[in-house]
Amino acid sequence: MMHQRENGIALVLVLWVLVLITITSGAFALMARMDQLEANQLLSGTQAKLAAEAGLNLAAVALRDDDPDPRIVADGRAYQLQINGVDVEFSATDERGKLDINSADQETLTTLFSGHGMEVKDAEVLAAHVLDWRDSDDIERVDGAEQESYDAAGLPVGPANRPFMMVDELLQVMGMTYDLFRQIEPGITVYSRSDVPMPAFAPVEALMAIPDITRDEALNFVRQRQSQSPDDTVGVSLPNGQTVMAQGKGLTYSIHIKATMPNGVWEQLETTIRLGGDPTGLPYRVLRWSEGFQY
């Protein structure tokens, strides 16, 4: 009887050992599988990033080309290509099509802000705040804001009294909200030195700085402009009747690139470049660079 009991206990122990071995083996197999998936994801992400950077270089070459046939139109229209089996979609926008926040006057800034839903009076005040931020003096203009106003509002940073170095600095201007900044950001720049956007390249967000144009009219204008062939000599008209034609070739461009692998893994770049070469030997100089998911 005692012998049978010992045999039963030994059998239970063996079964428990088998269960533990099975669980351990399964855990190791699962970890190995997860490591493999992680490695594949990392590899695919790296390949997508390299394809996106290759697409950027190809876009830069096309923008520099003096032959109009291979040269892309930098008005935000999308282009597709394949690089070693990776789908790459990119678009370029000539910075002359955007509103330079260092050059625009108060009236134009007011039109931009009100065109994105701000009350006209509030837009006038915010425009004055922008001008006081970028001017070199401490004299507060009508509806403006200098250091004393920022201190009274409890804001930790006051006006820089210099030109904006990047568009993100607008978020530090008193009265600028994050939601409004997100709306206008695709249409503003610090690189064009133009006090009005050039409609031939302007995105919808920049067109809202032009008086007497609604968002629907701006959307329709951009759709018509992007549907035109690059060699079409008939311009598109703004709502005020002005015929818009591309003028010359710019030097500074914002480029958006998304590269998608066959397995769905993707990487994207948002960059601003200036053509003309840099000390590294590239045919362009990078002014702004961000990658991955954008807000």
MOPE-V818361 format. One record per pair of residues at least 24 apart in sequence whose ideal C-beta (glycine too) atoms are under 7 Angstrom apart, sorted by the first residue. I is the first residue (numbers start at 1). GAP is how many residues later the second one is. D is the distance in whole Angstrom. If there is no record, write none. Layout:
I:GAP:D
I:GAP:D
//
This chain:
41:224:6
44:217:5
44:219:6
44:221:4
45:220:6
45:222:6
47:39:7
47:214:6
48:38:6
48:211:5
48:212:7
48:213:5
48:217:6
48:218:6
48:219:4
49:218:4
51:32:5
51:33:7
51:35:4
51:37:6
51:208:4
52:36:7
52:205:5
52:207:4
52:215:5
52:216:6
52:217:5
54:29:5
55:28:6
55:33:4
55:35:5
55:202:5
55:204:6
56:199:6
56:201:6
56:213:6
56:215:7
59:31:5
59:33:6
59:196:6
60:213:6
60:215:7
60:223:6
60:224:5
61:222:7
63:29:6
63:190:6
63:212:6
64:211:6
64:219:6
68:162:6
68:163:7
73:157:5
74:127:6
74:176:7
74:179:6
75:125:7
75:126:5
75:150:6
75:151:6
76:127:5
76:150:7
77:149:4
85:177:6
86:173:5
86:174:7
86:175:6
87:173:5
88:169:7
88:171:5
89:169:5
90:165:6
90:166:6
90:167:4
91:165:5
92:161:5
92:163:5
93:108:6
93:110:6
93:160:7
93:161:5
94:107:4
94:156:4
94:159:6
95:94:5
95:96:5
95:97:5
95:155:7
95:157:4
95:158:6
95:159:6
96:96:5
96:98:6
96:102:4
96:105:6
96:154:5
97:100:5
97:101:5
97:103:7
97:104:3
97:105:4
97:106:7
97:109:6
98:89:6
98:90:6
98:91:4
98:94:6
98:99:6
98:104:7
98:108:5
99:88:6
99:89:5
99:98:5
99:107:5
99:110:5
100:89:5
100:90:6
100:92:5
100:93:6
100:94:5
100:95:7
101:29:7
101:63:5
101:66:7
101:69:7
101:87:5
101:89:6
102:32:6
102:61:4
102:62:6
102:88:6
103:90:6
103:91:6
103:92:4
104:91:5
105:90:6
106:25:6
108:87:7
108:88:6
108:101:5
111:98:5
111:100:6
112:72:6
112:96:6
112:97:4
113:67:7
115:93:3
115:94:7
116:64:6
116:67:5
116:68:6
116:92:6
118:62:7
125:50:6
126:49:5
126:50:7
129:44:5
129:45:5
129:46:5
130:43:6
132:27:6
133:26:4
133:27:6
133:40:5
134:28:7
134:29:5
134:30:6
135:26:6
136:25:5
136:26:7
137:24:7
145:29:5
149:25:7
150:24:6
164:26:5
165:25:7
166:24:6
182:113:7
191:61:5
191:81:7
191:96:7
192:60:7
199:39:6
199:45:4
200:44:5
200:45:6
200:46:4
200:47:7
212:27:7
212:28:6
213:25:7
213:26:5
251:24:5
251:25:7
267:24:7
268:24:7
270:24:6
//
